[in-house]
Amino acid sequence: MPLTPERVKRLLQVVEVNKKKYGNADLYLNILRSWDKGNFDHVVINHNAIWSLQGGTVGKANGIASPEEEMEFIQENFDIE
């Protein structure tokens, strides 16, 4: 599911309500609050922090996708026109 402003707001609500259930709630909240403000300056660091917490082995971010690359990814991976 693509990351939309509505999805960021919903994720913020979920993490805030369930903060005690998330061992890394403060990290998630900091990232989501930044994204909620439209600040994606640290998106690679944010992605890799979450990726690492979740035991990622494939998909470590090395840079930011161009708008064209992002749209191509969305079209290839989500049921969106």
N, C-alpha and C positions, 0 to 999 in steps of 0.2 A: 504494500500500500504506500503510495507516495506521501511524502511529508508535506502536508498542507497546514496553513495557519490554524485551521479548525482541529486538526489532529494534534498539533503541538499543545493547544489549549486543553484538549481532552486528556492528553498524557500528563500534563501538569496537574490537572485535577486528580487523576488516578494516583499519581505518586504522592501528592500532598495528603490525600485521604488515607493512603496505605503506607505512610512513611515508615512506620515501625516494621513493616514486612519486608522492606527493601534494605539490604545491608549497605547499599551505596546510594541511598536516597539523596543525600546532599549533592553528590556528583551529578546525578540525574537532574535534580532540580536546578542546579547552576547552569547546566547545559540547556535545559528546556526554557529557562527564563531568558537566557541569552537569545535563543532562537525565537522565542515569543516576541522579542523586541526587534527581530529582523537582523540580528547580529550573527553572521556566520563566519566571522573572521577566523575562528579557531575550529572550523568544522573538521579539518583533518585530525587535529589533536583530539577533539570530542569523539569522532568516529572511532579512532584507534583506542581510546580509553575504554569505551563501551565494548568494542571488539575484543580487547584483552580481558576484560572482566568476564566476558562470556566464553572465554577459552578459544577465541578465534584462531584458526590455522590458515584460512584462505580468505583473502579480501582485505588485507591491510591497506589503508589508504596511503597513497604517496603524493597526492595532489588533488586539486579541485577540478572537477569536470567542467568543461565549457557548457554554456547553455544548450548547444547542439548535442553534445555528448549526453547531457542529462536527459534531454527529451528523447533521444534514441533509447537510452536505458529504460525510461518509463514505458515507452511504447513496446519494447521487447519483453518487459517483465510484468507489466500490469495490463489489465483489460480496459485500457483507456485509448481513445482515438486521439 
